[in-house]
Amino acid sequence: MAAFEYTSLDTNGKEITGILEADTARQVRQILRDKGQIVLDVATVQGEQTTSLRGGRIKPAELAVVTRQLATLLEAGSPLEEALQMTAQQTDNKGVNRVISAVRSKVMEGHSLADSFRTFPNSFPPLFLATIEAGEKSGHLDAILSRLADYTESRYEMQQKAATAMYYPIALIVIAIAIVSGLLAYVVPKVVNVFKDMDQELPALTKIVLNISDLVTNYGLYILVIIVVSLMINKKLLTYPEWRYKYDRFLLRVPLIKGLIRGNNTSSFARTLSILFSSGVPILDALTISAQVIQNAPMKQAVEEATVKVREGGAIAKALEQSGYFPPMAVYMIASGENSGKLGEMLERVAQQQERETDSTLARLLALFEPILIVVMGIMVLLIVLAILLPIFELPQMLDN
């Protein structure tokens, strides 16, 4: 069957766009007429277009907006097909419009909403699909979509907060490197070379700075290329599971950084598991899906091993504790939730507590980073200035000799 993109008018005169799979364009027109729609245009979607549409990816910000709009419309009593249509019409992004329109088309063909979303696996993550499927089965799709919208927006805000927090230190580092490199490559040689022509012994500090200056001047470009190539090689190596596992395990041993990694991944895992469990997704399926949101390989493997132990009758908290990767407070709270029968509520509290700790730790690190970088930068500039001034201080002695 081929894919066809169509434009039509419904019984109320509203324009509808979507994608249908059929043998011929004529069959698409007949399907639309049977639904009481007036067909305006039917065009074949080429193979590469279909692949692009299905393989495309809705950005987190757009997914958050789409989820919130669907939740709001369904809570207001709008039929699912109408809610999908209005959501598609309200977006300015053509890619998102086509995806939602295609989802609506499949829903109108009789498919469930979850199965319709599964047509676009790169646009909708497993958590999204499993939660919606549970909502359809329970008959509370509007409430579950609302909670999923809260989660999607919260996760997007966390990603934005982390990205924004890194802009300032990265800018400071780049500026510091540029200033020091400029001094070493242009200022130091021109000033100090005057004294080298006198055939006099230069101070040790001046010699060291001159050697570094020569290194930067003669091999700076090569050094930059080596650094860039090394980063590219490392990025490529991280695509291999064994290398990624070793790298992530190393990060879990680095002071300060390990706390941020453990806290961030634990909060993502706990919040995802909380939503899935509270939505009625079986615990084993919920654990399997929750493991996929964990970015650190050893922690992800720990959850996968915990899933096996839970399947054998073990407790979640006990299985996570044995890995040693999850914060003790988080494990204790999960155990408390299992014992009290309030696992979903305690998982939500774990997520909130870990997010607060992560934000606090990140704020402290950033507060320390600026003065430390300023001090380091000051020391480096001071050494360069001293390397220039020392020969000037010794100039009278050089002239006497």
C-alpha atoms as one frame of an Amber mdcrd trajectory, in Angstrom:
protein
   0.000   0.000   0.000   1.134   3.536  -0.748   0.868   6.624   1.425  -1.239
   9.565   0.253  -1.383  13.068   1.685  -4.798  14.651   1.311  -6.632  17.921
   1.875 -10.396  17.882   2.359 -13.343  19.689   3.917 -15.440  18.117   6.674
 -19.205  18.494   7.067 -18.683  21.836   8.833 -16.543  23.227   6.034 -13.264
  23.004   7.996 -10.135  22.147   6.064  -8.481  18.870   7.032  -5.056  17.571
   6.065  -3.723  14.134   6.750  -2.131  10.967   5.423  -3.871   7.737   4.460
  -2.489   4.417   3.266  -4.308   2.879   0.307  -3.688   1.105  -2.972  -4.602
   4.076  -5.163  -5.459   7.768  -4.904  -8.959   6.870  -6.095  -9.404   4.633
  -3.092  -8.355   7.488  -0.800 -10.931   9.753  -2.388 -13.608   7.107  -1.907
 -12.661   6.631   1.773 -12.920  10.352   2.363 -16.250  10.614   0.508 -17.655
   7.766   2.607 -16.836   9.875   5.653 -18.807  12.770   4.237 -15.785  14.877
   3.349 -15.220  16.947   0.210 -11.853  16.031  -1.304  -9.753  18.984  -2.415
  -6.429  17.309  -3.181  -4.749  13.909  -2.954  -1.011  13.531  -3.576   1.248
  10.522  -3.384   3.858  10.664  -0.640   7.127   9.417  -2.099   9.100   6.721
  -0.322  11.762   9.059   0.991   9.047  11.478   2.198   7.280   8.712   4.099
  10.546   7.619   5.679  11.362  11.208   6.610   7.933  11.762   8.140   8.006
   8.578  10.175  11.645   8.946  11.070  11.355  12.617  11.944  11.479  13.839
  15.483   9.214  16.239  17.325  11.312  18.433  19.583  10.669  18.274  23.356
   9.232  21.800  23.400   6.800  20.968  20.585   5.851  17.656  22.191   5.075
  19.458  25.450   2.802  21.921  23.633   1.027  19.176  21.660   0.439  17.107
  24.791  -0.908  20.072  26.748  -3.255  21.071  23.930  -4.626  17.541  23.585
  -5.107  17.244  27.350  -6.896  20.598  27.569  -9.230  19.854  24.651 -10.124
  16.376  25.921 -10.768  17.691  29.436 -13.082  20.299  27.865 -15.128  17.477
  26.361 -13.918  17.645  22.752 -14.038  14.359  20.793 -10.626  12.839  20.166
 -10.730  13.362  16.393 -11.689  17.004  16.814  -9.014  17.533  19.474  -6.354
  16.113  17.141  -7.590  18.282  14.285  -7.505  21.465  16.359  -4.062  20.593
  17.714  -2.727  20.129  14.167  -4.241  23.422  13.036  -2.825  25.407  15.961
   0.819  24.568  15.265   2.954  26.615  12.867   5.400  23.744  12.412   4.564
  21.912   9.192   6.274  18.728  10.338   4.255  18.583  13.546   1.091  19.417
  11.607   1.650  16.518   9.223   2.415  14.066  12.037  -0.670  14.980  14.081
  -2.814  14.982  10.939  -1.527  11.501  10.078  -2.276  10.331  13.623  -5.809
  11.704  13.304  -6.258   9.863  10.009  -5.343   6.550  11.591  -7.665   7.220
  14.532 -10.481   7.878  12.074  -9.670   4.546  10.408 -10.391   2.817  13.703
  -6.945   2.517  15.221  -6.347   3.351  18.866  -4.570   6.603  19.709  -1.539
   4.734  21.075  -1.230   2.588  17.929  -1.603   5.709  15.782   1.231   7.411
  17.665   3.375   4.275  17.261   3.479   4.996  13.514   6.030   7.685  14.420
   8.422   6.034  16.912  11.021   8.804  16.700   8.476  11.474  17.541   6.820
   9.840  20.542   8.960   8.096  23.200   7.985   4.741  24.799   6.840   6.516
  27.985   4.394   8.588  25.931   3.011   5.543  24.111   2.680   3.313  27.174
   0.978   6.023  29.226  -1.558   6.817  26.502  -2.287   3.125  25.990  -2.921
   2.749  29.726  -5.153   5.825  29.647  -7.249   4.405  26.812  -7.652   1.094
  28.598  -8.644   2.749  31.877 -11.024   5.215  30.228  -9.255   8.190  31.791
  -7.282   9.381  28.797  -7.897  13.083  29.500  -6.582  12.909  33.087  -3.562
  10.823  32.138  -2.774  13.111  29.204  -2.884  16.076  31.585  -0.377  14.407
  33.890   1.762  13.426  30.921   1.696  17.063  29.795   2.918  18.140  33.246
   5.751  15.619  33.011   6.708  16.619  29.456   6.786  20.308  30.353   8.741
  19.653  33.547  11.317  17.552  31.731  11.716  20.172  29.014  12.186  22.899
  31.642  14.882  20.808  33.347  16.720  20.318  30.051  16.532  24.036  29.318
  17.698  24.924  32.823  20.708  22.604  32.525  21.602  23.931  29.069  21.257
  27.557  30.182  23.375  26.915  33.268  26.234  25.717  31.058  26.270  28.714
  28.695  27.980  31.065  31.158  30.868  28.797  32.272  31.525  27.701  28.696
  31.636  31.340  27.570  34.060  32.174  30.384  36.352  29.290  29.472  36.371
  30.232  25.778  37.140  33.889  26.580  39.905  32.922  29.030  41.568  30.608
  26.506  41.307  33.256  23.776  42.913  35.949  25.970  45.787  33.768  27.148
  46.392  32.418  23.627  46.454  35.960  22.244  48.976  37.086  24.842  51.215
  34.093  24.216  50.996  34.216  20.432  51.319  37.957  19.796  52.243  40.049
  22.832  54.948  37.996  24.546  57.145  37.318  21.466  57.197  40.969  20.331
  58.183  42.290  23.765  60.639  39.639  24.873  62.406  39.202  21.538  63.900
  42.673  22.076  65.902  41.289  24.997  66.821  38.084  23.186  68.735  40.172
  20.635  71.037  41.400  23.430  72.498  37.899  23.796  71.905  38.043  27.527
  70.655  35.266  29.769  66.909  35.663  30.278  65.140  34.822  33.577  63.881
  31.239  33.940  60.204  32.309  34.000  60.671  34.302  30.803  62.251  31.292
  29.082  59.374  29.047  30.100  56.762  31.508  28.853  58.702  31.999  25.607
  58.811  28.235  25.025  55.085  28.034  25.587  54.618  31.010  23.285  56.664
  29.322  20.563  54.588  26.172  21.012  51.335  28.117  20.631  52.638  30.145
  17.673  54.167  27.267  15.718  51.889  24.389  16.631  48.709  26.061  17.906
  46.675  25.114  14.851  47.896  21.522  15.010  47.056  21.332  18.697  43.556
  22.636  17.979  43.094  20.045  15.212  44.297  17.263  17.512  41.841  18.341
  20.228  38.925  18.493  17.767  39.798  15.108  16.239  40.166  13.578  19.698
  36.719  14.844  20.689  35.231  13.457  17.474  36.884  10.086  18.040  35.660
  10.006  21.626  32.126  10.866  20.443  32.288   8.011  17.949  33.607   5.595
  20.571  30.717   6.509  22.865  28.356   4.953  20.323  29.842   1.554  21.212
  28.110   0.058  24.303  31.288  -1.256  25.946  33.151   2.055  25.651  30.072
   4.034  26.741  29.669   1.805  29.786  33.288   2.307  30.866  33.079   6.051
  30.287  29.825   6.408  32.252  31.196   4.256  35.063  34.250   6.511  35.246
  31.997   9.587  35.538  30.228   7.946  38.495  33.584   7.955  40.322  34.506
  11.594  39.682  33.871  13.777  42.767  31.121  16.397  42.425  30.171  15.203
  38.938  28.972  11.817  40.185  26.436  13.491  42.479  24.926  15.452  39.586
  24.759  12.379  37.342  23.196  10.165  40.010  20.678  12.823  41.023  19.614
  13.728  37.489  19.177  10.129  36.328  17.442   9.080  39.542  14.911  11.910
  39.268  14.163  11.054  35.609  13.747   7.373  36.453  11.563   8.005  39.489
   9.256  10.488  37.769   8.820   8.256  34.723   8.109   5.194  36.845   5.682
   7.209  38.960   3.629   8.292  35.950   3.558   4.827  34.408   2.728   3.034
  37.653   0.027   5.541  38.623  -1.470   5.276  35.137  -1.973   1.557  35.509
   0.959   0.265  33.471   2.159  -3.127  34.818   5.204  -2.657  37.044   7.516
  -4.800  34.904   6.607  -2.875  31.752   6.926   0.376  33.688  10.432  -0.545
  34.869  11.490  -1.538  31.355  10.306   1.766  29.893  11.720   3.808  32.785
  15.160   2.305  32.219  15.193   3.875  28.750  15.099   7.442  30.105  18.319
   6.845  32.078  21.310   8.196  30.163  24.059   6.697  32.330  24.816   3.147
  31.124  25.683   1.509  34.501  22.559   3.005  36.132  20.434   1.885  33.194
  21.846  -1.640  33.467  21.132  -1.602  37.209  17.442  -0.884  36.531  17.317
  -3.623  33.878  18.812  -6.089  36.380  16.364  -4.870  39.006  13.508  -5.596
  36.591  14.657  -9.212  36.356  14.787  -9.497  40.154  11.319  -7.949  40.504
  10.001 -10.452  37.961  11.389 -13.177  40.244   9.528 -11.711  43.212  12.087
  -9.282  44.631  11.494  -5.727  45.841  12.378  -2.734  43.664  14.224  -0.872
  46.414  16.311  -3.877  47.386  17.299  -4.538  43.785  18.297  -0.894  43.218
  20.228  -0.760  46.500  22.428  -3.695  45.474  23.766  -1.761  42.488  25.138
   1.016  44.722  24.427   3.651  42.074  21.218   5.138  43.443  21.203   7.627
  46.363  20.405   5.950  49.717  17.614   8.436  50.448  15.922   7.602  47.149
  16.168   3.864  47.836  14.762   4.344  51.334  11.798   6.358  50.042  11.034
   3.764  47.348  11.146   1.005  49.987   8.774   3.039  52.136   6.404   3.390
  49.190   6.442  -0.344  48.522   5.737  -1.181  52.160   2.948   1.396  52.548
   1.276   0.707  49.217   1.930   4.290  48.046   4.700   3.600  45.562   3.487
   6.109  42.956   3.315   8.933  45.501   6.736   8.154  46.975   8.323   7.919
  43.534   7.028  11.417  42.798   8.579  12.642  46.047  11.863  10.955  45.150
  11.876  12.809  41.827  11.174  16.151  43.499  13.794  15.597  46.203  16.491
  14.582  43.712  15.670  17.533  41.445  16.047  19.930  44.369  19.377  18.391
  45.366  20.636  18.454  41.766  19.648  22.110  41.330  21.291  23.000  44.643
  24.512  21.162  43.783  24.655  22.716  40.325  24.090  26.195  41.773  26.937
  25.699  44.277  29.301  24.443  41.585  28.528  27.383  39.320  28.957  29.785
  42.247  32.419  28.321  42.900  33.386  28.062  39.242  33.420  31.792  38.497
  35.831  32.871  41.267  38.051  29.845  40.672  38.282  30.617  36.959  38.989
  34.285  37.694  41.788  33.328  40.105  43.310  30.865  37.618  43.026  33.429
  34.844  44.614  36.078  37.075  47.546  33.814  37.958  48.180  32.990  34.289
  48.090  36.653  33.250  50.315  37.572  36.219  52.907  34.990  35.169  52.868
  36.304  31.597  53.252  39.903  32.802  56.096  38.913  35.121  57.794  37.086
  32.265  57.734  40.373  30.323  58.709  42.622  33.240  61.602  40.590  34.650
  63.907  41.310  31.690  62.976  45.008  31.964  63.959  45.020  35.641  67.295
  43.461  34.690  67.844  45.864  31.764  70.369  48.112  33.599  72.470  45.066
  34.453  72.320  43.898  30.832  73.463  47.311  29.575  76.375  47.400  32.043
  77.537  44.060  30.760
